[in-house]
Amino acid sequence: MEKNNTPDPEDHLISKKRYFDVDHRVFWPSAVIIIIFIAVTLIIGPPMHEIFASIQDNISHNAGWFFVLAVNFFLIFVLVMASTRYGNIRLGGRTAKPEFNTGAWFAMLFSAGMGIGILFWSVGEPILHYVTPPFGSGSSAGSAEVAMRTTFLHWGLHAWGIYALVGMALAFFTFNKKLPLTISSVFFPLIGNRIHGGLGKSINVLAVVATLFGLATSLGLGVQQVSAGLNHLLGLPDNVSTQVMLIGGITLAATGSVVAGLSHGVKRLSQLNIIIGSFFLLFMLIVGPTLFIFGSFVQNIGGYLDNFFALSFWTETYLQSDWQKGWTVFYWAWWISWSPFVGMFIARISRGRTLREFILGVLIVPTIITFLWLSAFGGSAIYLELNAIADISGAVSENVATSLYRLLEQFPLSSVTSIVGVVLVTSFFVTSSDSGSLVIDSLTAGGKLDAPVAQRVFWAITEGAVAAVLLIGGGLGALQTASIITGLPFALVLIIMAYSLLKGLREEHFKIMRYELKKERKSYQEIIGEMVRKREKKEKR
């Protein structure tokens, strides 16, 4: 039997080495930058809190307008791509088939993109905006509406628009152009083979550092909520020491999932997250103020859409306040720094889908699920406040990480649901960690999809270490600052990425058109040939 020597279309993405397979010009600079950051933070100690606060304030004050403009540009760009002829382009080529079914695809999308963050902020953020809204008086029906539509802004289409841009760019250049799965590959139409040189490597180093700090922000939030939950349930001390130990334990669990790989560990954990999360959401819809939740869900969406452009381009210029620095600017920077991770992850799981299917799927479904979740948990908390049933705002002001558990206390089976909440946060923590490890691993391995296990373990441990150091160096403020610092330069990278992707899609469209014309020409010739043959046959008769 003759051996099939046809190369696998993704063979260039598979590692052939057993232990370590790194791109030295990306791996070592990234590792050195991260190690220096860890060392400096630990050496300086408590004063790092003021340093982080000062950095965050300066960047937010001077570049807030830029973040607002950039994030709107990203969303508009992907919507235009979906509505034009480029939306018909299939990731992986005309004959490519999806690797994962639609349900598994959505589960992994949501788990990677929002997981820990939505659990941490789903109660705390609406309540904080309700008490201290960006404009107007607090603790009123009016501030409740403002709170929900502002929370929708931070967790809605803009966040997923950033992910969609990075994801489709990476998927297109990897699966259609057969380039390595790295951020630098996206710039091939602009810099050509220099993506393999110093410029390309520098882009990948920036992507690694941005991803790691964006990921550390989510892991830091997650472990704070796990710690608060264990304190609430078991009376364990809720302090930095406990949080660091939890990071160590959960990181070890994440390492096991990393070793199992994408199709087994990450996929199964993502599906488990969705199953547990669905029951959690269903429980709140049933035992909570059901009519209020569904009514507010509809009204919140209407308020979000009605005020969409005003909210999207608001920069608090005339108020001269500092509200937006700690909220909207932080979120936009966080999503941008998080985008190499989420974008690369959803690129890896989206082969075989058209760009239109990819963009609309990434934008619409996770956004609707997120809005329903926020209306259920955040809306229930606001309902309790509006009707003076419980003082959720007091608990949130004391420690925002306890907000979910304080809400659950107001409903039946609170001990059970609080345990489920801790398990869900932990599971999302593991999913984010192992997904992030696979992505950073790919970036530092020259775009390999299946780098050696030892390498994945290294990055899983490194992520946990950075999250722990940020908590030691300043808690939530340090986590926010890390995202903003890396988000600013990477926003510029994404703007250039959009232009480069447009050039690549234009070339791909022309290629498809030439193929179709050639196919039609051939068909026309075949028709003429059949007509000639029929005529000759008739003449013979």
N, C-alpha and C positions, 0 to 999 in steps of 0.2 A: 504493500500500500504506500503510495507516494505521500511524503510528508508535506504538510501545508506550510509554506515559508512566508505567507502573507503577514506583514507586520501588524501588530495591534495598533489602532489609531491613537491610543493613549499610552503606548509603550514608553514614550519619552518622559512620562510622568511617574514611572515606577522605579523605586530605588532598587539597586542590585547589591547593595552592601548590607552587612549583617548587623553591625553595631552602631556606627556613626557614618552619616553621609551628608556632610555639611558643605555649604558654599562659604569658604573661609572669609571671603571679603564682606559677607553679610553677618555670619554667625559671630565672629569674634568682636567686631565693632559694637554689635548690639549687646553682646554679653558684657563687654567692658563698660559701656554706658550705664547699663542696669546695675552692675556691681558697684560702680562709683556712686551712683545715686543711693543705693542701700547703705554703703559705708558712710557717706557724708551725713545722711539722715540719722543714723545710729550714733555717730560721733558727736554731732551737734546737740542731739537730744531734744528736750522740751522747747528751746527757742525756735525750733523748726516750725512750730505752730504759727508764730508771728510772721516768719519768712513766707510760708505758704499763703497766709492771708494777704500779705502785701502784694505778692505776685498775682494772685487771683484778682485783687481789686484793680491793679494797674491794667491788666489785660482786658478785663471786663469793661472798664471805663473807656479805654482808648479804642478797642476793637469790637465793641458790642454791635455797632451798626453794621460792621462787615460780616459778622456771623449771621445776622438777620438777613442781609441781602444774599449771602451765599446759599443759605439753606433754602430760601425761596427759589433761587435759580436752579438748584438741583431738582426740586420737585417739578418745576415747570418743564425742565429739560426732559425728564423721563416720561412725562405725560405726552409731550410732543412726539417723542420716539414711538410711543405706543399707538398714537393716532395716525402716523404716517406709514408709507410703504415699507419702512424699515421694520415695522412690527411683525411682518410676515417672515422675517429671517429666523431660521431655526438654529438653536444653539447645538452645535455638533454637526451641522450639515443637514441636507434635505431628508436623509433616510434615518436620522438619529431617533431613537426611542427613549422615553423617560426611564431612568433607572429605578425611581421610587414611585409608587402610586400616589395619587393626589392627597389622600388622607395622611400618609406618612410624610409627604412633602410639607404640608401645612403644619404638622406637628413639630417637625424640626425647625421650620421657619420661626414659629412663635417661640419655641424654647430658646433658640439661640438669640433672637432679637430682643426679647422683652423680659424673659423669665424672672430673674431675681428682682430687677428694678420695679416691675409692676406689683410684685408682692410687697415690697418695702414701702412704696409710695401710694398704693391704691387707696388707703385710708388717710394717711398723714398729709399728703399734698392737698386734696380737696378741703380738708379741715383747716389747714394753715392758710389757704387762700380765702376760706370763708371768714376766718377771724381777721386776717390782715390782707385784704384784696389789693391788687395792683392800683386800683382807683376806686373811689367811693368809700362809704362807711362799711365797717365790718359787722359780722354777726347779725345779718338780716337776710330776708328773702332775696333781695337784690344781689347781695354779695354771694349767696349760694349759687345763683345762676352764673355769676362771673367766675366763681371758683371752678365750676364744672367745665365751662367752655375753655377756661385757661388751661386746666389740666388736660383736656382733650387736645389742645394745641400742642402741648409738650409731648404727648404720647401718640399723636395721630399721623396724618399723611406725611408731614415733613420728615419725621424720623425714618419712616419706611422709604421715602423718596431718596434719602441719602444711601440707604442700604441697596435699593434697587439700582442706582447708578453704579456703585462699585461692583455689585454682584453681576450685572449683565456685562459690564466691561471685562471683568475677569473671565467670565464664562465664554464670551465671544472670542477673545484672543487666545484662550487656552484650547477650546474645543473646535473652533472654526479655523484658527490660524496656526494651530499646533505649536504654540509658544508655551514656555514654562508657566506654571500657575504662581506668578509673582506680580506684585503691583507694577514693577518696571515694564513688564510685557505689554501693558496697556498703552505705553508711550511709543511703541514701535513705529506707528505712522509718522511720528514727529522726529524721533532721534535714531531710527533704524537700528543697526547692530550695536549702537552704543548702549542699548539696554543691558548688554553683557559686560559693559565696561564700568568705569568708576562712577559715572553719573547714574546709571541704572542701579548699581549696588547701593549708592547713597539713598536713592528713593526707597529701596527695600529695607534699609536700616531704619529710616524714619518710620516706615510702615510697621516694623516690628516693635519699635519703642512706643508708637502711638497705640498699637493694639494691646500691648502689655499693660500700659497705664489705664486704658479704657476698660480692659478686663479686670484689672485690680480694683477699679472703682466699684464695679458690680459685685465682685467677690467680697469686698469690704462691707458693702451695704448688706449683703446676704448674711455674713457671719454676725454682724451686729443684730440682725433680726433673730437669728438662731439663738444667740446668747440671751437676748431679751425674752425669747420664748421659754428657754430652759429656766431662766430666773423666775418667770411667771408661773411655770408649772411645778418646778422642783425646788425653787429657792436657791439655785446655784448663783454665785456672785456674777453680776453683769458688769464686767470690767475688761480692760484691755488684755490682761493676762489670760482670762477665760477665752476671749475672742482669738487670741493668738494660738492657744492650744486647740481650739475648734478648727481654725484654719489648717493646722497640721493634720488633724484627724481626717477632715473632709478631703483634703488634698490627697491623702493616701488612698481614700476611696475613689477619688477621681482618677488616680493613676491606674487603677484596675480597669476602669472603663476605657481609658486611653489605650491600654495594652490590647483590649478586645477589638479596637478599631471602629471605623465609621458605621459599617453595616450591622455590627452586632451591638457593641457597647453604646455608642451615641444614639443610634436609631432607636434601640429598645428603651433607653432611659427617656428619650424625648417622648415616645409614645406613652410611657408610664406617667410622665409629667402631665400630659394632656388628659389622660384618664382620671388621675387624682384631681387635677385642676377642674375638670368638668363636673365631677361630683361635688367638689367644694363650692363651685359657682352655683350649681343646682340647689344645693342646700341653702345658700343665702337667698336665692330667689324664692324658695318655698317658705322659710321661717322668717325671713326679713319682711319689710314693708313692701309686699309684692307689687301692689298697684302703684305705689310711689316709685318703685324701681323702674318699672316698664314705662310709666308716664314720664319720668325724668330722663330715661334713655332716649325716648323720642324727642323730647324738648331739648335735651342737651345737644343732640345731633343738629337740630334746627338752629339752635343758638350758635353752635360752632360754625355751621355753613353760612348762616346769615352774617356773621361777623368775621368770616374767614380772612378776607384781605386786610381788614383793619387790624385784626389780631396778628396776622402774619408779618405785617410790616411795621408794627408798633415798636418804638424805640424809647419810650417814656421821655422824649426830648423836652416837652413842655412842662412835665411834672418836676423835672430835676430831682428825681428820687434814685435810690439805690436798689429798688425792688428787683428790677430785671437782671441785675448782675448776679444775684444769687439763685435765680430761677431760669429764665429763658436762655440767657447766654450760657449758663452752665450746661443746660440740656443740649443746646446745639453743639457745643464743644464736645460733650460726652458722646453724642451720637456720631459725630465726625471721627473722633478718636476710636470709637468702637467699630466704625464702618469697615476697616480692613478685615477684621475678624468676621463680622456678620456677612459682609459682602463675599469674602472668600468661601465661607462656609456654605452660603446659599448658592454660590456658583458651582461648588462641587456636587451639590445635590440636584441641580437643575438642568443637566444635560438632556437634550431631546425636546425641550419646550420652546415654543416660539417666543420672540421678544415680547410680543403683545401679551401672551399668556403669562409670561414671567412677570412683567411689570404690573399688570392688573392683579395677578395673584398675590404678589408681594405687597402691593399697596392696599388692596381692599379688604381681603379676608382677615389678616392679622389686625388691621385697624378696627374693624367692626367688633371682633372678639375683645380687643382691648377696651373699646368704648363700653361694651356690655359689662365687662368686669369692673371698670371704674364706676359705672352707674350702680352696680350691685353693692359694692363694698364702700366706695366713697359716698354714694348716694344714701346708703343706709345710715352711715355716720352722720351725715348732714340732717337726715330726717330726725334722728335722735336729738340733735342739737336744736333744731327748729322747734321741736315739740317739748323741749326741756325734759326729756326722758332720761338722758345720761350726759355726763360732762366728758365727752370724748376729747374736746379741745384742750382741757386741762391735762389729760394724760399725754396728748401729743406734744404739748409745750414742754412737759417734763422730760420725755424721751420718745422721739418720733418712732423709734424701732419697736416700741410696745403697742403702737396704735392698732395694729391688726388684732392683737390678743385682747385689748380693751374693748374693741368692738364685739368680738365673739362672746365676751362675758355677758353681753346683754341678751343673748339668745340661748335656746336650749342646747344641751350637750356641749357646753363650752369647753369642758376638759378634753373631750374627744376631739372637737374641732381644732382646739389649740395644738394638740399633738399632731393632727393632720397638717396644720399650718407649718409646724416645725419640720415635719418630714418633707413637705412640698418645697419649702425654701432650701432645705439641704439637697434635695434631688435636683433642683434647678441650679444650685451651686455646683454640683458635680457635673451636670451637663454643660454649663458654661465653661468650667475649667477644662474638661476634656476636649470640648469643641475648640476652645482657644488654643490648647496645646497642639492639636492637629494642624491648626491654621498657622501658628507661629513656626511650627516644625517645618511646614511646607515652604514658608518664606525663607527660612535659613538653610533649607536643603536644596535651593535652586529650583523650587517649584515642584518637587516630587510630591505625589499624592500619598505615597505609602512609605514614608521614611522609617528607619529602624526604630524598634521599640524603645531602646535605651535613650534615644534622642527625644522621643515623646515624653518619657518620664522626666528627663532633665527640665523641659519647659513647664511641665505640670508643677514641679516643685518650685521652679523660679517664680511662676505666677503667684503661688501661695506666699512665697517669701516677700514679694513686693507688696502684696495686700497687707501682710502683717506689719511690714515696716511703715507703710503709710498710716496705719492705725496707731502705731506707736508714736509716729512723728506729728500727729495732729488730728486724728479721727476723721470725721466727715469733711471738715474743711480741707484737709490734706488730699482726700480722695477727689474732691471737686477740683482742686488746683491742678492735680496731675492730669486730669482730663482736659482742662482748659489750656495748659501749657502745650500739650501735644496736639490738641485740636486746631489751634491757630495755624501753624505751618501746613498741616495736612489739609486744611480747607483750600489753600492755594493749589495744592497738588490735585485735589478733586476737580477744581475748575478747569485746569489744564487737561485732566483726564477726560472730561466731557467733550472737549474739542477733539482730542485724539480719537475718542470712540466714534464721534460723528464722521471723521475721515475714514476710519476703518469700515463703518457700516455703509458708507457711500461706495467704497470700492467693492464690498461684498455684494451690494445690490447690483452694480454694473456687471459683476461676474455672473450673477444669477440670470440677469436679463440676456446676456450673451448666450448662456446655456439654453434658455428658453427659445431664443430666436433660432439657434442652431437646430434645436429639436423640432421646431415648427417647419423649418426649411426642409429638414429630412422627411418629415411627414408629408409635406407638399410633393416632394419628389416621388415618394412612395405612391401617392394617389395618382400622379401622372403615369407612373409605370403600370399600375393596375389598369388604368384606362387604355393604355397602349396595348397591353396584353389581351384585354377583352376584345378590342377592335380587331387585332390580328386573328384571334380565335374565331370571331364572327365572319371575317373575310374568307377563312379557310373553309367554313361551312358553305 
